[in-house]
């Protein structure tokens, strides 16, 4: 990576990490803490308070992505982070479940993921794009693992309102990072059309990736409807589940580093991508087989394999989407991509809960395996995008610019 690419990747990964840490800190304790608020005796309203964030995210990802094409990435990101911070502080001040719902909805309205990803794509070369996206994916995974450990400890001292206040403060810190650490965004040519949504929706390669990110995150959230209960059934107390999650996440990062990047440089990105889809599908089959008599060792091994496949897909999918999208509509393309991601979260939680209730964990994992097979069929015709600029050319152009 060039110096500019390292600075862009590290700063925007930090933005993602701080923002996602704020969100993940709330999730492990939200349902229990929200039940203490007036109106918290209604499970349906607690579910609404948790899920409405994903709904408003999904609705506004495309508008924010298009706005970043037309009005600039950094400006759009800062506005979105201000909205997210306002929602966090509104939730921190809430004294009822209705107030929490309003705060969570406003949090989701700060839908900056597409704009941040588009800015990262603008500031990195094609051959470095997957590595940059992997830094973002790794930061998200680490924040998820950290939140599982830290959330119960923090909520005991500062409560749910304190966690939301921390979330708002992290969003404001992200604004400082974007203003003073992230490199200036590239100049845009005024005569180039921007944010053409019709062009994005008719692109077959992008549509394959959009379907894939929907299925991946629907399966991810549906899994977590059943995984905690299986671990408890296997004899592992809920408060130490992170003993399984954290090693699985960290070890999977090492596997990704030693497989994805070297194989991509050798031209095997398509093979690695399809293998990762197949691996996540096989994990669902494994979970189906152990669901009736779960063991901690079997579940730990399957979760490690899941994160190996998941992290490869989390790094390679947005990289490919940014590389095959028309440059003048990159924000719009990533807006659609992130919308399908948010809708996948929402669908995975809602449908996963229904499946767990009516057909049990085995039925849930069978449906997840079927979805992964469908994705493999859809993704099979894909072709890995080619790099547009060599490393030597990029280094030469950066030297001339300085």
Phi and psi in degrees as a GROMACS rama.xvg file:
@    title "Ramachandran Plot"
@    xaxis  label "Phi"
@    yaxis  label "Psi"
@TYPE xy
-75.8888  169.999  UNK-2
-61.168  -40.4418  UNK-3
-65.1679  -40.4489  UNK-4
-65.899  -40.6561  UNK-5
-63.6142  -42.3261  UNK-6
-66.4398  -43.1511  UNK-7
-63.8534  -45.723  UNK-8
-65.4544  -45.0768  UNK-9
-68.2981  -40.2945  UNK-10
-69.6561  -44.1054  UNK-11
-74.605  -29.6017  UNK-12
-64.5967  -37.2322  UNK-13
-65.0412  -38.9457  UNK-14
-61.7683  -48.5505  UNK-15
-59.648  -45.0579  UNK-16
-62.4561  -47.8147  UNK-17
-64.4489  -41.3544  UNK-18
-68.0227  -43.1122  UNK-19
-72.1523  -31.8413  UNK-20
-61.1279  -42.277  UNK-21
-58.8689  -39.4549  UNK-22
-72.9903  -46.9425  UNK-23
-66.8975  -30.6655  UNK-24
-59.4969  -31.6444  UNK-25
-79.7216  -38.2809  UNK-26
-60.4611  -44.7068  UNK-27
-64.6195  -20.7789  UNK-28
-119.275  -1.04201  UNK-29
-62.2562  -49.6453  UNK-30
-60.4472  -43.299  UNK-31
-69.0059  -42.9296  UNK-32
-72.96  -37.3354  UNK-33
-65.4366  -25.965  UNK-34
-65.1004  -16.5685  UNK-35
-84.0941  -11.6951  UNK-36
-81.7672  154.741  UNK-37
-55.9161  129.802  UNK-38
88.6852  -1.25678  UNK-39
-79.4268  3.65268  UNK-40
-86.0595  3.22478  UNK-41
-105.382  105.349  UNK-42
-59.2723  -32.7828  UNK-43
-64.4311  -40.1159  UNK-44
-72.0012  -33.006  UNK-45
-65.1352  -42.1389  UNK-46
-61.3695  -39.2295  UNK-47
-62.9945  -42.5258  UNK-48
-62.2234  -35.8023  UNK-49
-75.0577  -41.4171  UNK-50
-85.14  -20.8199  UNK-51
-65.8196  -24.8416  UNK-52
-59.2041  -48.6884  UNK-53
-64.6287  -32.403  UNK-54
-66.5516  -49.5101  UNK-55
-68.7624  -32.4418  UNK-56
-58.9252  -48.8528  UNK-57
-62.2737  -38.5038  UNK-58
-67.9909  -35.6839  UNK-59
-103.806  -2.9459  UNK-60
-60.8749  -44.9889  UNK-61
-65.5205  -48.4993  UNK-62
-57.4362  -40.54  UNK-63
-67.3208  -38.1109  UNK-64
-63.9584  -44.5169  UNK-65
-64.0367  -40.827  UNK-66
-61.3094  -36.6905  UNK-67
-67.9605  -30.7471  UNK-68
-67.769  -38.1605  UNK-69
-91.3451  -35.7278  UNK-70
-115.82  -1.56386  UNK-71
109.018  142.577  UNK-72
-69.0065  -52.7092  UNK-73
-61.9265  -42.9897  UNK-74
-59.3274  -44.5005  UNK-75
-64.9533  -41.9893  UNK-76
-62.7292  -44.2054  UNK-77
-63.8563  -42.8938  UNK-78
-61.6661  -43.8967  UNK-79
-63.6759  -39.8686  UNK-80
-67.112  -35.4936  UNK-81
-63.4998  -41.1588  UNK-82
-64.2686  -44.4736  UNK-83
-60.7097  -43.8721  UNK-84
-63.4899  -41.3446  UNK-85
-60.6213  -41.7663  UNK-86
-64.4693  -36.9533  UNK-87
-64.3638  -45.2981  UNK-88
-71.0592  -30.8258  UNK-89
-64.2838  -43.33  UNK-90
-66.2004  -35.9093  UNK-91
-64.591  -33.2957  UNK-92
-87.0832  -6.09392  UNK-93
-66.1875  140.981  UNK-94
-118.008  13.1412  UNK-95
-151.312  166.988  UNK-96
-66.5227  -32.5698  UNK-97
-61.0238  -40.298  UNK-98
-64.1942  -38.6689  UNK-99
-62.9296  -40.2346  UNK-100
-61.7686  -44.3806  UNK-101
-63.6151  -42.5314  UNK-102
-63.661  -43.3263  UNK-103
-64.979  -38.5583  UNK-104
-63.2613  -41.9817  UNK-105
-69.2777  -35.9691  UNK-106
-55.2421  -49.3583  UNK-107
-63.0986  -26.5188  UNK-108
-67.3692  -18.0012  UNK-109
-84.5528  65.808  UNK-110
-87.537  81.632  UNK-111
-101.699  1.66779  UNK-112
-58.2377  -43.4315  UNK-113
-65.0564  -42.3796  UNK-114
-65.8391  -39.8762  UNK-115
-65.3661  -45.1292  UNK-116
-64.1683  -39.6712  UNK-117
-64.6563  -39.9474  UNK-118
-64.5601  -40.7092  UNK-119
-62.8455  -40.3438  UNK-120
-65.3354  -38.1956  UNK-121
-62.2479  -29.718  UNK-122
-103.518  8.70059  UNK-123
-131.717  149.307  UNK-124
-75.2932  161.426  UNK-125
-57.2371  -44.3624  UNK-126
-72.773  -13.2944  UNK-127
-103.154  -4.0562  UNK-128
-63.7097  -44.6092  UNK-129
-63.2126  -40.7043  UNK-130
-62.7224  -41.8363  UNK-131
-63.9257  -43.9532  UNK-132
-66.1912  -32.5153  UNK-133
-65.4026  -35.3912  UNK-134
-61.4587  -40.4319  UNK-135
-65.6954  -47.1233  UNK-136
-61.3295  -40.2105  UNK-137
-64.9712  -39.4172  UNK-138
-63.8505  -38.3597  UNK-139
-66.6234  -44.9229  UNK-140
-61.4206  -41.3276  UNK-141
-65.4253  -39.3313  UNK-142
-66.5064  -35.6421  UNK-143
-63.4211  -46.1571  UNK-144
-65.1582  -42.1852  UNK-145
-62.6024  -39.2967  UNK-146
-64.9023  -33.8063  UNK-147
-62.1239  -32.2251  UNK-148
-85.1568  -43.6059  UNK-149
-82.0161  -32.4681  UNK-150
-57.995  -50.5561  UNK-151
-60.8997  -33.9528  UNK-152
-70.4191  -44.0019  UNK-153
-68.7552  -43.169  UNK-154
-65.3351  -26.108  UNK-155
-67.7489  -24.6712  UNK-156
-102.039  -36.1384  UNK-157
-119.956  -4.81542  UNK-158
73.277  176.742  UNK-159
-65.6791  -38.9412  UNK-160
-62.7586  -37.1876  UNK-161
-64.7793  -37.7772  UNK-162
-63.2245  -41.0248  UNK-163
-66.161  -36.134  UNK-164
-63.8973  -41.0284  UNK-165
-61.1785  -40.8985  UNK-166
-59.6183  -44.6633  UNK-167
-63.7108  -40.8827  UNK-168
-64.0325  -39.033  UNK-169
-64.088  -37.4228  UNK-170
-63.7836  -40.8191  UNK-171
-65.8568  -36.9493  UNK-172
-63.0086  -35.0618  UNK-173
-63.0784  -36.6096  UNK-174
-61.4589  -43.4947  UNK-175
-60.6233  -39.5187  UNK-176
-62.8553  -45.4763  UNK-177
-63.322  -39.7635  UNK-178
-72.1276  -41.0264  UNK-179
-117.688  -9.54274  UNK-180
-113.201  -44.4106  UNK-181
-64.6708  134.228  UNK-182
-61.0402  156.412  UNK-183
-57.9534  142.909  UNK-184
-72.0916  148.668  UNK-185
-61.1069  148.655  UNK-186
-67.9124  139.054  UNK-187
-102.134  141.695  UNK-188
-77.9612  126.027  UNK-189
-68.2659  -23.2007  UNK-190
-88.2815  4.62429  UNK-191
-97.188  127.648  UNK-192
-63.464  148.184  UNK-193
-127.877  146.07  UNK-194
63.8428  44.4566  UNK-195
-85.0453  98.2412  UNK-196
-67.1472  -32.8247  UNK-197
-63.7531  -38.7184  UNK-198
-64.4073  -36.206  UNK-199
-69.506  -43.3371  UNK-200
-74.0621  -14.0739  UNK-201
-101.589  6.57221  UNK-202
-90.887  113.771  UNK-203
-64.5818  -38.3452  UNK-204
-63.904  -42.174  UNK-205
-65.9746  -38.6314  UNK-206
-64.0547  -37.0214  UNK-207
-61.5368  -42.7517  UNK-208
-68.5752  -35.8494  UNK-209
-64.6207  -43.8512  UNK-210
-62.1572  -40.3119  UNK-211
-64.1366  -44.5229  UNK-212
-68.8699  -31.3358  UNK-213
-63.5537  -48.6434  UNK-214
-65.7671  -43.0462  UNK-215
-58.8723  -46.8247  UNK-216
-81.3644  -24.5573  UNK-217
-66.2665  -43.8358  UNK-218
-65.9132  -41.9761  UNK-219
-58.133  -49.1007  UNK-220
-72.1703  -37.6129  UNK-221
-61.0684  -39.6927  UNK-222
-55.6351  -44.0901  UNK-223
-75.8297  -4.9236  UNK-224
-69.6543  -33.1027  UNK-225
-107.148  -29.3919  UNK-226
-57.7832  -48.457  UNK-227
-57.7589  -41.4163  UNK-228
-65.1971  -36.4145  UNK-229
-66.7984  -38.5911  UNK-230
-64.1264  -40.8972  UNK-231
-63.7743  -43.9548  UNK-232
-60.9035  -32.1051  UNK-233
-78.2251  -6.07712  UNK-234
105.551  10.0419  UNK-235
-101.593  116.612  UNK-236
-59.709  147.611  UNK-237
-58.1743  -36.9909  UNK-238
-70.6822  -11.2967  UNK-239
-117.26  20.1205  UNK-240
-60.8101  -26.849  UNK-241
-64.3081  -18.5413  UNK-242
-62.1201  -25.8808  UNK-243
-90.8141  -45.7568  UNK-244
-63.5851  -50.0687  UNK-245
-63.056  -49.6714  UNK-246
-61.1507  -36.4277  UNK-247
-63.36  -44.1393  UNK-248
-64.9213  -48.3983  UNK-249
-65.0499  -43.6451  UNK-250
-65.4106  -34.4598  UNK-251
-67.3621  -30.2499  UNK-252
-63.7724  -40.5825  UNK-253
-62.3891  -42.7818  UNK-254
-61.9624  -43.5548  UNK-255
-61.139  -44.3381  UNK-256
-62.1425  -33.4688  UNK-257
-91.3461  -3.44554  UNK-258
-119.962  -55.2049  UNK-259
-62.3633  -54.1558  UNK-260
-67.142  -47.2791  UNK-261
-62.5371  -40.6827  UNK-262
-71.1405  -32.7432  UNK-263
-64.4916  -42.6079  UNK-264
-61.5409  -28.9591  UNK-265
-88.15  2.50001  UNK-266
91.2717  19.6174  UNK-267
-108.341  27.3682  UNK-268
-60.9452  -43.4015  UNK-269
-60.6497  -44.5044  UNK-270
-64.2603  -42.3449  UNK-271
-64.4256  -42.6539  UNK-272
-60.8745  -50.2961  UNK-273
-65.5585  -35.8437  UNK-274
-64.2776  -37.5032  UNK-275
-66.4483  -40.3091  UNK-276
-60.6823  -46.3171  UNK-277
-62.7606  -37.7227  UNK-278
-64.2767  -44.4537  UNK-279
-62.7253  -36.683  UNK-280
-64.6379  -41.8917  UNK-281
-65.317  -33.5353  UNK-282
-60.8989  -38.934  UNK-283
-64.1475  -38.1613  UNK-284
-64.5751  -42.7219  UNK-285
-61.4746  -42.5869  UNK-286
-63.5889  -37.1138  UNK-287
-60.2143  -39.9477  UNK-288
-72.8298  -32.7935  UNK-289
-96.4394  -1.10977  UNK-290
-61.739  -33.5103  UNK-291
-77.3934  -33.17  UNK-292
-134.137  73.2447  UNK-293
-71.9902  148.16  UNK-294
-129.165  150.211  UNK-295
-61.7508  -41.3758  UNK-296
-62.6982  -45.053  UNK-297
-65.7524  -43.0735  UNK-298
-66.0179  -40.0621  UNK-299
-62.1586  -42.6803  UNK-300
-65.0218  -42.0945  UNK-301
-67.2346  -37.7497  UNK-302
-67.4862  -37.3951  UNK-303
-59.9929  -46.2138  UNK-304
-64.6797  -38.4124  UNK-305
-60.0195  -48.8614  UNK-306
-67.0053  -30.3735  UNK-307
-59.7015  -49.5582  UNK-308
-69.2831  -41.8834  UNK-309
-62.6086  -44.7118  UNK-310
-66.5255  -37.2707  UNK-311
-60.9651  -44.3812  UNK-312
-69.5574  -38.1334  UNK-313
-64.0844  -32.2119  UNK-314
-82.1765  -41.5675  UNK-315
-83.4451  -32.8216  UNK-316
-64.2315  -54.4456  UNK-317
-64.7336  -30.4947  UNK-318
-61.1035  -47.8786  UNK-319
-66.2075  -38.4677  UNK-320
-61.8493  -42.3852  UNK-321
-70.2958  -27.1788  UNK-322
-83.2464  -32.7536  UNK-323
-94.0252  -11.5702  UNK-324
-71.0422  144.423  UNK-325
-58.4055  130.159  UNK-326
-54.4706  -34.5545  UNK-327
-76.3361  -9.3698  UNK-328
-126.456  25.8743  UNK-329
-63.1154  -41.4088  UNK-330
-63.4688  -41.5726  UNK-331
-63.4109  -42.778  UNK-332
-62.1109  -44.6669  UNK-333
-73.5935  -23.8535  UNK-334
-64.2908  -45.7654  UNK-335
-62.4353  -43.5885  UNK-336
-58.1824  -49.5353  UNK-337
-70.4947  -27.9527  UNK-338
-63.8049  -46.2545  UNK-339
-64.5714  -32.459  UNK-340
-62.6986  -47.6652  UNK-341
-64.2503  -42.7008  UNK-342
-64.6663  -33.996  UNK-343
-62.8267  -42.746  UNK-344
-57.3822  -48.1103  UNK-345
-61.9423  -46.6427  UNK-346
-66.6555  -39.5097  UNK-347
-62.6401  -42.4759  UNK-348
-67.2615  -46.5786  UNK-349
-68.276  -51.6131  UNK-350
-72.7714  -35.8629  UNK-351
-61.8093  -41.4436  UNK-352
-62.7011  -40.9341  UNK-353
-65.0901  -43.5569  UNK-354
-65.3303  -43.0765  UNK-355
-60.846  -35.5311  UNK-356
-74.14  -40.476  UNK-357
-97.5393  -30.6896  UNK-358
-123.655  -1.56935  UNK-359
81.3809  173.319  UNK-360
-58.9854  -38.8889  UNK-361
-61.9984  -43.361  UNK-362
-64.7682  -38.2323  UNK-363
-61.1953  -47.5843  UNK-364
-68.9169  -30.174  UNK-365
-64.2024  -42.5567  UNK-366
-64.9317  -41.8609  UNK-367
-61.3615  -41.1328  UNK-368
-63.2449  -40.5996  UNK-369
-62.9414  -39.7947  UNK-370
-64.6745  -40.2152  UNK-371
-66.7026  -36.0326  UNK-372
-64.4149  -42.024  UNK-373
-59.4137  -43.6377  UNK-374
-62.9574  -40.8579  UNK-375
-60.1104  -40.1821  UNK-376
-65.7777  -44.0516  UNK-377
-65.2243  -39.371  UNK-378
-80.3398  -17.6939  UNK-379
-55.9446  -39.3121  UNK-380
-74.66  -3.06719  UNK-381
-61.7283  155.188  UNK-382
-127.518  136.453  UNK-383
-67.8576  136.301  UNK-384
-67.9471  150.576  UNK-385
-92.6485  148.921  UNK-386
-67.9315  143.623  UNK-387
-96.8507  -20.4491  UNK-388
-143.626  136.619  UNK-389
-75.7707  162.772  UNK-390
-64.3791  -39.0699  UNK-391
-63.1764  -40.3337  UNK-392
-64.3433  -40.2356  UNK-393
-65.8145  -42.7738  UNK-394
-64.9744  -37.8324  UNK-395
-66.1205  -42.8169  UNK-396
-66.6405  -36.3792  UNK-397
-67.0464  -38.8461  UNK-398
-63.2759  -39.7767  UNK-399
-66.2956  -36.7202  UNK-400
-67.5976  -30.683  UNK-401
